[in-house]
Amino acid sequence: MAEIRITQTKSTIGCKPNQVQTVRSLGLKRIGHVVVQEDRPEILGMVHTVRHLVTVEEVK
């Protein structure tokens, strides 16, 4: 299965509580932190919720 690299680019300060929890659920802890997740519908939905806080790249 394909994988995606998710990088937190902005702070969660001032964001809605559900967005803060979504960033934590993705495994991100601070600005610049990078995690690799599987390309599943659940993960893509979470990324869509916080798309203004993260960047996404496909891992080859």
Contacts in CASP RR format, 6 or more apart in sequence:
PFRMAT RR
TARGET T0000
AUTHOR 0000-0000-0000
METHOD contacts of the structure
MODEL  1
MAEIRITQTKSTIGCKPNQVQTVRSLGLKRIGHVVVQEDRPEILGMVHTV
RHLVTVEEVK
1 38 0 8 1.000
1 39 0 8 1.000
1 40 0 8 1.000
2 38 0 8 1.000
2 39 0 8 1.000
2 58 0 8 1.000
2 59 0 8 1.000
3 36 0 8 1.000
3 37 0 8 1.000
3 38 0 8 1.000
3 39 0 8 1.000
3 58 0 8 1.000
3 59 0 8 1.000
4 36 0 8 1.000
4 37 0 8 1.000
4 38 0 8 1.000
4 39 0 8 1.000
4 43 0 8 1.000
4 47 0 8 1.000
4 56 0 8 1.000
4 57 0 8 1.000
4 58 0 8 1.000
4 59 0 8 1.000
5 34 0 8 1.000
5 35 0 8 1.000
5 36 0 8 1.000
5 56 0 8 1.000
5 57 0 8 1.000
5 58 0 8 1.000
5 59 0 8 1.000
6 26 0 8 1.000
6 28 0 8 1.000
6 34 0 8 1.000
6 35 0 8 1.000
6 36 0 8 1.000
6 37 0 8 1.000
6 47 0 8 1.000
6 54 0 8 1.000
6 55 0 8 1.000
6 56 0 8 1.000
7 32 0 8 1.000
7 33 0 8 1.000
7 34 0 8 1.000
7 54 0 8 1.000
7 55 0 8 1.000
7 56 0 8 1.000
7 57 0 8 1.000
8 23 0 8 1.000
8 28 0 8 1.000
8 29 0 8 1.000
8 30 0 8 1.000
8 31 0 8 1.000
8 32 0 8 1.000
8 33 0 8 1.000
8 53 0 8 1.000
8 54 0 8 1.000
9 31 0 8 1.000
9 32 0 8 1.000
9 53 0 8 1.000
9 54 0 8 1.000
9 55 0 8 1.000
10 31 0 8 1.000
10 52 0 8 1.000
10 53 0 8 1.000
10 54 0 8 1.000
11 31 0 8 1.000
11 53 0 8 1.000
12 19 0 8 1.000
12 20 0 8 1.000
12 23 0 8 1.000
12 53 0 8 1.000
15 23 0 8 1.000
15 53 0 8 1.000
18 49 0 8 1.000
19 49 0 8 1.000
19 50 0 8 1.000
19 53 0 8 1.000
22 46 0 8 1.000
22 49 0 8 1.000
22 50 0 8 1.000
23 50 0 8 1.000
23 53 0 8 1.000
23 54 0 8 1.000
25 46 0 8 1.000
26 35 0 8 1.000
26 37 0 8 1.000
26 43 0 8 1.000
26 46 0 8 1.000
26 47 0 8 1.000
26 50 0 8 1.000
26 54 0 8 1.000
27 33 0 8 1.000
27 35 0 8 1.000
28 35 0 8 1.000
28 54 0 8 1.000
36 59 0 8 1.000
37 43 0 8 1.000
39 58 0 8 1.000
47 54 0 8 1.000
47 56 0 8 1.000
END
